[in-house]
Amino acid sequence: MNNSIIVRNLLGNLLPFLLMGIFLPVLFEKMRRFGWFVLTQYCVITVFETIQLVTTTGSFDVDDILLNLVGAVIGWLLWMAFHRIYAGMRNAQDTKQLSV
């Protein structure tokens, strides 16, 4: 197997759902809770894979479900980290303004 195929498969499965992991918590408050986020992503990914199976436009692959879910979780974790950093910076700024 060619290395470029492996990299393309990994990135093709991780990146789209990584972006969903970043944008869904921004757009929907309920997606900020990890349990709801993972459950929703699992259902969406499984529906996509099932549509591929039924329409024979792709293959139903458990590896794709796992990689897509990992990508979504990585995106969610990145969003959470940035969210906490930003909140900490805002709190520090608010505290600084109060002390002046």
C-alpha positions in Angstrom: 0.0 0.0 0.0 1.3 3.4 -1.0 2.0 5.9 1.9 0.1 8.7 0.1 -3.1 6.5 0.1 -2.7 6.0 3.9 -2.2 9.8 4.5 -5.1 10.7 2.2 -7.4 8.2 3.9 -6.4 9.5 7.4 -6.8 13.2 6.5 -9.9 12.6 4.5 -11.6 11.0 7.5 -10.2 13.2 10.3 -10.3 16.7 8.8 -14.0 17.1 7.9 -15.2 15.9 11.3 -12.4 17.8 13.1 -14.0 21.0 11.6 -17.5 19.8 12.8 -15.9 19.4 16.3 -14.9 23.0 16.2 -18.0 24.6 14.7 -20.8 22.6 16.3 -20.1 23.8 19.8 -19.9 27.4 18.6 -23.3 27.1 16.8 -25.2 24.9 19.2 -24.9 25.3 23.0 -26.0 21.6 23.6 -22.9 20.5 21.6 -20.7 22.0 24.3 -21.4 19.0 26.5 -19.1 16.1 25.5 -21.7 13.3 25.9 -24.2 15.0 23.6 -21.5 15.9 21.1 -20.1 12.3 20.9 -23.6 10.8 20.6 -24.7 13.2 17.9 -21.5 12.7 15.9 -21.7 9.0 16.2 -25.3 9.0 14.9 -24.4 11.4 12.0 -21.3 9.4 11.0 -23.2 6.1 11.1 -26.0 7.6 8.9 -23.4 8.8 6.4 -21.8 5.4 6.3 -25.2 3.6 6.0 -26.1 5.9 3.1 -22.9 4.9 1.4 -23.8 1.3 1.9 -27.3 1.6 0.6 -26.5 3.7 -2.4 -23.3 1.8 -3.2 -21.5 5.1 -3.5 -18.8 4.0 -1.1 -18.3 1.3 1.5 -19.6 0.9 5.0 -16.3 0.9 6.9 -16.0 0.7 10.7 -12.5 2.2 10.4 -14.1 5.3 8.8 -16.6 5.6 11.7 -13.8 5.4 14.2 -11.5 7.9 12.4 -14.4 10.3 11.8 -15.3 10.2 15.5 -11.7 10.6 16.5 -11.5 13.7 14.2 -14.6 15.1 15.7 -13.4 14.6 19.3 -10.0 16.2 18.5 -11.9 19.2 17.0 -14.1 19.4 20.1 -11.1 19.2 22.4 -9.4 22.0 20.4 -12.5 24.1 20.7 -12.7 23.5 24.4 -9.1 24.4 24.9 -9.5 27.7 23.0 -12.7 28.4 24.8 -11.1 28.0 28.2 -8.1 30.0 27.3 -10.3 32.9 26.0 -12.5 32.7 29.1 -9.4 32.9 31.3 -8.0 35.9 29.4 -11.4 37.6 29.7 -11.6 36.9 33.4 -8.0 38.2 34.0 -8.9 41.3 32.0 -12.1 41.9 34.0 -10.2 41.4 37.2 -7.5 43.8 36.1 -10.2 46.5 35.3 -11.9 46.0 38.6 -8.6 46.6 40.5 -7.8 49.8 38.7 
